[in-house]
Amino acid sequence: MTPEFQKEYAKLKRKIKHYHEKLDTKFLGKAYQFSFNAHEGQLRKSGDPYFVHCVEVAKILAEHRFDLTTIVSGLLHDVVEDCDISTHELRDEFGADVATLVDGVTKIGGLKFASKLESDAENFRKMIISMVKDIRVILIKFADRLHNMTTLQYLSPKKQKVIAQETKDVYAPLADRLGMANMKSQLEELAFKFLEPDVYRDLDGRVEDTREDRERYIRRVVKPIRRALLEARIPSRIESRPKSLSSIYHKMVVRNVPFEKIYDLSAIRIIVDDEKCSNSLEQCYRVLGIVHSLFDPFQEKFRDYIAKPRQNGYRSLHTAVFGPGPTRGRKLVEVQIRTKEMHKVAEEGIAAHWKYKAGKSKDSELDKYLVWLRQVVGSITESEPDDVLERFKIQLFNDEIFVFTPKGDLLKLPLGATAIDFAFAVHSDIGLHCIGAKINGKMESLRYQLKSGDSVEILTSPNQKPNPDWIKSVKTSKARSRIKRWLRESFYEQSVHLGEEILNKQFKKEHIKKEDVDLDEIAQSFSFQNSQQLLASIGRGATSIQTVVNRIVPESRSEVKDKSILQRFIKRARGSAKGVRVQGLDNLMINFGRCCQPVPGDSILGFITTGRGIVVHRSDCKNIINLLENPDRKIDVEWDVDRDKHFMVRLQLLGGDRKHFLRDVSESISQTDTNIVSIDMKVEDSVVYSNI
Ligand code: MN
């Protein structure tokens, strides 16, 4: 080891010892030496030894006061990628945690983002998060990216742009999402510097040129506030905060105004010292009152993020006031008011935790912060605040997955989504005609549950139609509603057709001439818009043909008499044309197999037909074997008869004739709380045939 690196080691150690009293220096030293050896001979583009990068990353992590495991993993973060060292070896040398963290950083490093679409960037960020099992992986990645950004000038201009763009689109917003405002603005500023070098230089110069004036003006605002706060005995400090160049530029572009018009070039922040007062929250509002009494507030700019924190946990009061001076020369000054605790969270977000390792866990502010963290980060097991980060082996966004299309685009789907969901997410036509899926190049069933990172290709056929059973295998509302719509539409056509057949038959029977009837008028009398809708309703069984005929011939002679006893029984048993439930679907055309005449209580199966909607058979019907040749047409159905009520069952009994046969049968039946509605029995050759 060179003397320079020995000196660097001493610096790093000091930095960590500052907040980590019981530091395991042996562990740290071993990692330091290991990484040095592994990267020996490798150079950065700057000409520095590669190991410099590892040390710098570790230093950034130490500045954030992260735990030793994170810092050691930071030292080692590139050894798997660049030095032929396996994660196995790392596990043996440094334990499972370090191996997992380095492995995670290596995996993320392999993902490259190149899309120009903002929505893709959002998904890419989420995919990164969903792929890491330990949030510290992200923290190391931030440090890695931050150091790489500070040495970006040594790369080719083309590479500079690509990396800067990725930093701006993926990593800066990710830091924002995790509440790490400090990290976010550092990354954003560096990205801006390389993406818009000319604008950056120009703005930098202008900010510098106007600095003195601005600072003088700010002092005129700060001075009376400071005096008033002192008088009110509110322990606090005021900082004036220069706006970052990237945010100035952003405002110029978004509001389309020149540099001079960006009033909040600088702003002030008043931080109430919550360690010196117990009611720091109320004090924030008191401060707000004081500021507003000294300077005129600009109402539109007031925001209360204390009462209504931002999703990433940010809390603060925002206001803007007109500063001193003649009316025309008054400038707007942005003011933020928050407690020390809120400030820490605002600057460091998730990272703010480590600061509390020393054990100030009774702090109620911290408890609130943990509550937030649990919400944002997902379910963290109940644990002491001290070791929350040790146990940070959770997944963020664990209700979403991200998969690739064959073109490499990213799609976001809910957890549990299947290839069918994917097909519908790509395009309804693909969903309606999909026959199979290739997941990562391998054929899988359409019901395959996708995982984050899967690459999915859908196979289609123009002849394929949705299977109503798919409803059970989809997670997205898009797929579900599209399948339902298709079913509705296709059943509608079939219902119209069937309704027409029924109508024609009945007309013939009743000697009604079709041309004498204005069917549209009849339809409207039933509150349908047109005859098609009426026919569909007849086909579905929702409107009985008899009521239609009665409407045409009020003094109808029609009375259906020719129904057999059995048919009448079946009709009564089922109660109505419905009586059967098909998973998630209503208003389907349901028919019952004529071959087996199922009634409630029978075990049943549904088959999708082209002309008769869903035909329900008894599951022991002898025709089922033929129907099962088309398993895709099979659909699960169940009886939908009121369970509290009794329903009819038809029993066929065959027995040897003997004394008390009828009495024994009726006794057995009544013991099951069953009521016999009708019974018919005859004896032939000593055999009893009975229908009950
Ligand atoms: Mn690196």
Boltz pocket constraint, residues with backbone or C-beta under 6 A from the ligand:
constraints:
  - pocket:
      binder: B
      contacts: [[A, 53], [A, 77], [A, 78], [A, 144]]
      max_distance: 6.0
